[in-house]
């Protein structure tokens, strides 16, 4: 891992967790690391972001997993249209070695 959020985790029914996989060719790894670190830093400042972490597969290092937790779906949707998110996707698109895989999850535990 290289971009771990220092805030404690949260669990509530309306929270939306997002898991995103980013795969790039090995020669694009360093460039992608920089983009992902900047995205994590900017996204943690977004309103209603509860957690934003980026993990890097070892030992190859060219596969990344993003774990983001949002207060609710509205917060996630707002993040998706922010300038820093759009800029990240535009910069990342030509680097990708596989489709950008983003999946949204809701808690089945109903914790409050």
C-alpha positions as CSV (number, residue, x, y, z in Angstrom):
1,X,0.0,0.0,0.0
2,X,1.2,3.5,-0.6
3,X,-1.7,5.9,0.0
4,X,-3.4,4.9,3.2
5,X,-6.0,7.1,4.8
6,X,-5.3,8.0,8.4
7,X,-9.0,8.4,9.3
8,X,-10.8,5.5,11.2
9,X,-13.2,3.4,9.1
10,X,-16.9,3.9,9.4
11,X,-19.9,1.6,9.0
12,X,-23.5,2.7,8.4
13,X,-26.3,1.5,6.2
14,X,-26.2,4.4,3.7
15,X,-22.4,4.4,3.2
16,X,-21.3,3.5,-0.4
17,X,-18.0,1.7,-0.7
18,X,-16.2,1.7,-4.1
19,X,-13.6,-0.7,-5.2
20,X,-11.7,0.2,-8.3
21,X,-9.0,-1.9,-10.1
22,X,-6.5,-0.1,-12.3
23,X,-4.1,-2.1,-14.4
24,X,-1.3,-0.5,-16.5
25,X,1.6,-1.9,-18.4
26,X,4.8,-2.2,-16.2
27,X,6.5,0.7,-18.0
28,X,3.6,3.0,-17.0
29,X,3.6,2.1,-13.3
30,X,5.5,5.1,-12.0
31,X,3.4,7.6,-13.9
32,X,0.2,5.9,-12.7
33,X,1.5,6.0,-9.1
34,X,1.8,9.7,-9.3
35,X,-1.7,10.1,-10.7
36,X,-3.2,7.8,-8.0
37,X,-1.5,9.6,-5.1
38,X,-2.7,12.9,-6.3
39,X,-6.3,11.5,-6.8
40,X,-6.2,10.1,-3.2
41,X,-5.1,13.4,-1.7
42,X,-7.6,15.4,-3.6
43,X,-10.5,13.0,-3.0
44,X,-9.9,12.9,0.8
45,X,-10.8,16.6,0.7
46,X,-14.1,16.0,-1.0
47,X,-17.2,16.6,1.1
48,X,-18.6,13.4,2.6
49,X,-15.5,11.3,1.8
50,X,-15.0,8.9,4.7
51,X,-12.0,7.0,3.4
52,X,-9.8,6.9,0.3
53,X,-6.9,4.4,0.0
54,X,-4.8,3.1,-2.8
55,X,-3.1,-0.3,-2.7
56,X,-0.4,-1.6,-5.0
57,X,0.0,-5.2,-5.9
58,X,3.3,-6.7,-5.0
59,X,5.8,-7.7,-6.5
60,X,4.9,-6.5,-10.0
61,X,3.5,-3.1,-8.9
62,X,1.5,-2.4,-12.0
63,X,-1.9,-3.4,-10.6
64,X,-3.6,-1.0,-8.2
65,X,-6.8,-1.2,-6.1
66,X,-8.6,1.9,-4.8
67,X,-10.9,1.6,-1.8
68,X,-13.1,4.7,-1.4
69,X,-15.9,5.1,1.2
70,X,-18.5,7.8,0.8
71,X,-21.2,9.1,3.1
72,X,-23.9,8.1,0.6
73,X,-24.5,7.7,-3.2
74,X,-25.0,11.5,-3.6
75,X,-21.5,12.1,-2.2
76,X,-20.0,9.6,-4.6
77,X,-21.9,11.0,-7.6
78,X,-20.7,14.5,-6.7
79,X,-17.1,13.2,-6.5
80,X,-17.4,11.7,-10.0
81,X,-18.1,15.1,-11.6
82,X,-15.4,17.1,-9.7
83,X,-12.6,18.5,-11.8
84,X,-9.8,16.5,-10.1
85,X,-11.7,13.2,-10.8
86,X,-12.3,14.1,-14.5
87,X,-8.6,15.2,-14.9
88,X,-7.4,11.9,-13.4
89,X,-9.5,9.8,-15.7
90,X,-8.4,11.8,-18.8
91,X,-4.8,11.3,-17.8
92,X,-5.2,7.7,-16.9
93,X,-7.1,6.5,-20.0
94,X,-4.1,6.3,-22.4
95,X,-2.1,4.5,-19.7
96,X,-4.5,1.6,-19.1
97,X,-3.6,-1.9,-19.9
98,X,-7.1,-3.3,-19.1
99,X,-10.6,-1.8,-18.7
100,X,-11.1,0.6,-15.7
101,X,-13.1,-1.6,-13.3
102,X,-15.1,0.4,-10.7
103,X,-17.7,-1.3,-8.5
104,X,-20.1,0.2,-5.9
105,X,-21.0,-1.7,-2.8
106,X,-23.6,-1.2,0.0
107,X,-23.5,-2.7,3.4
108,X,-25.7,-5.7,4.0
109,X,-25.1,-5.5,7.8
110,X,-27.3,-2.4,8.3
111,X,-24.9,-1.1,11.0
112,X,-25.9,2.2,12.6
